[in-house]
Amino acid sequence: MNVLASMRIALRALRINKLRSALTMLGIIIGVAAVITMIAVGSGAQSQIESQIKGLGTNLIILMPGSSTSGGVRMGAGSRNTLTEEDGYAIQRDVPSVQASAPTLRGTGQVVGGSGNWSTVFYGVTPEYFEARNWVVAQGKGFEAADISGSAKVALLGDTVARNLFGDTDPVGQIVRIRKVPFTVIGTLEKKGQSLMGQDQDDVILMPISTARNRVLGQGAGRLRTVGSVSIKVRDGENMAEAEAQIRDLLRQRHRIQSGQEDDFTLRNLSEVLSAREESSKIMGLLLAAVASVSLLVGGIGIMNIMLVSVTERTREIGLRMAVGARGRDILTQFLVEAITLALIGGLLGIALGVGGSLAIGRFVGWPIQLGIEPVALAVGFSAAIGIFFGFYPARKASRLLPIEALRYE
């Protein structure tokens, strides 16, 4: 008996008991759908994390001012102005593992330009900021040294700000007013999307740090020139922990902090935060895989049970086939093909359900998904493997029946 004949017999046997076959396939359908959904959502989440890493900047350390104490109550990080522009420049100059260090001032305000107005956040930055944060100028040009030294009234707009102020009009060369101070737009920033906290990174305006201090925030030139934060990019291949320790030692020396005293600054290694989030994503993926595996195991046991019942019900048929010349391996092939067919049909239905479920999750819940050919191929292969594994014992039992005993079976 060839495989095609065995498949025809298997399909005919499955059609005779449609409801039983459908219930048997249910475990496989749910398991395969869970596998595909898990891989699609997990891959999408991984892709989103990688995008966030790229958006934030690779090997990034954020330096923040320290906390203050008032009436015995400790305030949060940034409640003291302990960092200066010179600290940022010293880090890039004196710490060999640092590639770029960018002191930054932050402010908020109403911006008027084009045919609209928009409330947004603006940052006073140095040219090193673009390298530290992996931010590219999409259109126009970036800041030059003369813009910093001369407190030039020039600005770069994030995608969200540009769209809300100018719509589809090219903003480069236009005038915007930030806190009533006129600025010339010299470029727009490449779109970054949401941050780890869900904030819109494109809702921002960048200007020279000297301009932010002298013309917008009104802090004056000042001897200390305090800043709100410093973005530090560590060179590729360097140890982040060692770089952080070197930065800490340098700042403690510059700020004259004695041994045993607390730091008057805070260092945040964003790579560790992203790694922790990536690890959490992997753990969630493993949990989903475990659930899917249990569903597939239950589906496989269901196939074994139904095949054992089928062997019992068709004992006389098996005896008759063997009496007219069918060999044991023919009977083995017939029932094995039947089990594999059952598993494959369930796998194909599970693939359809998994793809549909993944797309529904991506559309209605807003979770990132990433579908590929790999999970589909894995699901098909897994379905066939389940059919072979759980169908072999019933098929082997059927092939070992003695024709005379099978014919006498009532």
QUIZILIN-V267886 format. One record per backbone hydrogen bond with DSSP energy under -1.0 kcal/mol. CO is the residue of the C=O (numbers start at 0). NH is the residue of the N-H. E is the energy in kcal/mol with one decimal. If there is no record, write none. Layout:
BEGIN
co & nh & e
CO & NH & E
CO & NH & E
END
This chain:
BEGIN
co & nh & e
1 & 5 & -1.9
2 & 6 & -2.5
3 & 7 & -2.2
4 & 8 & -2.2
5 & 9 & -2.4
6 & 10 & -2.7
7 & 11 & -2.3
8 & 12 & -2.3
9 & 13 & -2.1
10 & 14 & -2.2
11 & 15 & -1.5
16 & 20 & -2.3
17 & 21 & -2.5
18 & 22 & -2.5
19 & 23 & -2.0
20 & 24 & -2.1
24 & 28 & -2.8
25 & 29 & -2.6
26 & 30 & -2.4
27 & 31 & -2.9
28 & 32 & -2.3
29 & 33 & -2.4
30 & 34 & -2.2
31 & 35 & -2.5
32 & 36 & -2.5
33 & 37 & -2.6
34 & 38 & -2.5
35 & 39 & -2.7
36 & 40 & -2.8
37 & 41 & -2.7
38 & 42 & -2.8
39 & 43 & -1.9
39 & 369 & -1.4
40 & 44 & -2.6
41 & 45 & -2.3
42 & 46 & -2.3
43 & 47 & -2.2
44 & 48 & -2.3
45 & 49 & -2.3
46 & 50 & -2.1
47 & 51 & -2.4
48 & 52 & -2.5
49 & 53 & -2.3
50 & 54 & -2.4
51 & 55 & -2.7
52 & 56 & -2.1
58 & 233 & -2.7
59 & 269 & -1.3
60 & 231 & -2.8
61 & 267 & -2.6
62 & 229 & -2.0
63 & 265 & -2.9
65 & 79 & -1.4
67 & 74 & -3.8
69 & 72 & -1.6
72 & 69 & -3.0
75 & 78 & -1.5
79 & 81 & -1.5
82 & 226 & -2.0
83 & 87 & -1.4
84 & 88 & -2.2
85 & 89 & -2.5
86 & 90 & -2.0
87 & 91 & -1.5
88 & 92 & -1.9
89 & 93 & -3.2
90 & 94 & -1.7
94 & 97 & -1.7
96 & 234 & -3.0
99 & 232 & -3.0
101 & 230 & -2.4
103 & 227 & -1.8
103 & 228 & -1.6
104 & 123 & -2.7
106 & 121 & -3.1
108 & 119 & -2.2
109 & 178 & -1.9
110 & 117 & -2.7
111 & 176 & -3.1
112 & 115 & -2.2
115 & 112 & -2.4
117 & 110 & -3.0
119 & 108 & -2.1
120 & 204 & -1.5
121 & 106 & -2.3
122 & 206 & -2.5
123 & 104 & -2.2
124 & 208 & -2.0
125 & 128 & -1.9
127 & 131 & -2.5
128 & 132 & -2.4
129 & 134 & -2.2
135 & 189 & -2.8
138 & 187 & -2.2
143 & 147 & -1.3
144 & 148 & -2.5
145 & 149 & -2.2
146 & 151 & -2.1
151 & 153 & -1.7
152 & 183 & -2.3
154 & 185 & -2.3
155 & 205 & -2.6
156 & 188 & -2.5
157 & 161 & -2.6
158 & 162 & -2.3
159 & 163 & -2.1
160 & 164 & -1.9
161 & 165 & -2.7
162 & 166 & -1.4
164 & 114 & -1.5
165 & 168 & -2.2
170 & 173 & -2.4
173 & 184 & -2.8
175 & 182 & -3.3
176 & 111 & -2.2
177 & 180 & -1.7
180 & 177 & -2.6
182 & 175 & -2.5
183 & 154 & -2.1
184 & 172 & -3.4
185 & 140 & -2.2
186 & 156 & -1.9
187 & 137 & -1.6
187 & 138 & -1.5
192 & 200 & -2.2
194 & 197 & -1.7
198 & 194 & -2.3
199 & 202 & -1.1
201 & 160 & -1.1
201 & 203 & -1.6
203 & 157 & -2.6
204 & 122 & -2.8
205 & 155 & -2.6
206 & 124 & -2.8
207 & 211 & -2.3
208 & 212 & -2.0
209 & 213 & -2.7
210 & 214 & -2.5
210 & 215 & -1.2
211 & 216 & -3.4
212 & 218 & -2.3
224 & 84 & -2.0
228 & 103 & -2.9
229 & 62 & -2.9
230 & 101 & -2.9
231 & 60 & -2.8
232 & 98 & -2.8
232 & 99 & -1.6
234 & 237 & -1.8
238 & 242 & -2.4
239 & 243 & -2.5
240 & 244 & -2.1
241 & 245 & -2.3
242 & 246 & -2.3
243 & 247 & -2.3
244 & 248 & -2.4
245 & 249 & -2.2
246 & 250 & -2.4
247 & 251 & -2.5
248 & 252 & -1.9
249 & 253 & -2.5
250 & 254 & -2.7
251 & 256 & -2.6
257 & 260 & -1.9
263 & 65 & -2.0
265 & 63 & -3.3
267 & 61 & -2.8
268 & 272 & -1.1
269 & 273 & -2.5
270 & 274 & -2.4
271 & 275 & -2.4
272 & 276 & -2.1
273 & 277 & -2.5
274 & 278 & -2.5
275 & 279 & -2.2
276 & 280 & -2.1
277 & 281 & -2.1
278 & 282 & -2.4
279 & 283 & -2.4
280 & 284 & -2.1
281 & 285 & -2.3
282 & 286 & -2.2
283 & 287 & -2.3
284 & 288 & -2.3
285 & 289 & -2.3
286 & 290 & -2.2
287 & 291 & -2.6
288 & 292 & -2.6
289 & 293 & -2.1
290 & 294 & -2.0
291 & 295 & -2.4
292 & 296 & -2.5
293 & 297 & -2.7
294 & 298 & -2.4
295 & 299 & -2.5
296 & 300 & -2.4
297 & 301 & -2.2
298 & 302 & -1.9
299 & 303 & -2.2
300 & 304 & -2.6
301 & 305 & -2.4
302 & 306 & -2.2
303 & 307 & -2.2
304 & 308 & -2.2
305 & 309 & -2.2
306 & 310 & -2.4
307 & 311 & -2.0
308 & 312 & -2.7
309 & 313 & -1.9
311 & 314 & -1.1
313 & 317 & -2.5
314 & 318 & -2.4
315 & 319 & -2.4
316 & 320 & -2.4
317 & 321 & -2.4
318 & 322 & -2.0
319 & 323 & -1.4
320 & 325 & -2.7
321 & 324 & -1.1
326 & 330 & -1.8
327 & 331 & -2.5
328 & 332 & -2.6
329 & 333 & -2.3
330 & 334 & -2.2
331 & 335 & -2.3
332 & 336 & -2.8
333 & 337 & -1.7
334 & 338 & -2.1
335 & 339 & -2.6
336 & 340 & -2.8
337 & 341 & -2.1
338 & 342 & -2.2
339 & 343 & -3.0
340 & 344 & -2.5
341 & 345 & -1.9
342 & 346 & -2.4
343 & 347 & -2.8
344 & 348 & -2.3
345 & 349 & -2.3
346 & 350 & -2.2
347 & 351 & -2.1
348 & 352 & -2.3
349 & 353 & -3.0
350 & 354 & -2.8
351 & 355 & -2.3
352 & 356 & -2.8
353 & 357 & -2.5
354 & 358 & -2.3
355 & 359 & -2.2
356 & 360 & -2.4
357 & 361 & -2.5
358 & 362 & -1.9
359 & 363 & -2.9
360 & 364 & -1.6
360 & 365 & -1.1
360 & 366 & -1.1
372 & 376 & -2.6
373 & 377 & -2.6
374 & 378 & -2.3
375 & 379 & -2.3
376 & 380 & -2.5
377 & 381 & -2.5
378 & 382 & -2.3
379 & 383 & -2.2
380 & 384 & -2.3
381 & 385 & -2.3
382 & 386 & -2.3
383 & 387 & -2.3
384 & 388 & -2.8
385 & 389 & -2.8
386 & 390 & -1.2
387 & 391 & -1.2
390 & 394 & -1.9
391 & 395 & -3.0
392 & 396 & -2.4
393 & 397 & -2.2
394 & 398 & -2.2
395 & 399 & -1.0
397 & 400 & -1.2
401 & 405 & -2.7
402 & 406 & -2.2
403 & 407 & -1.0
END
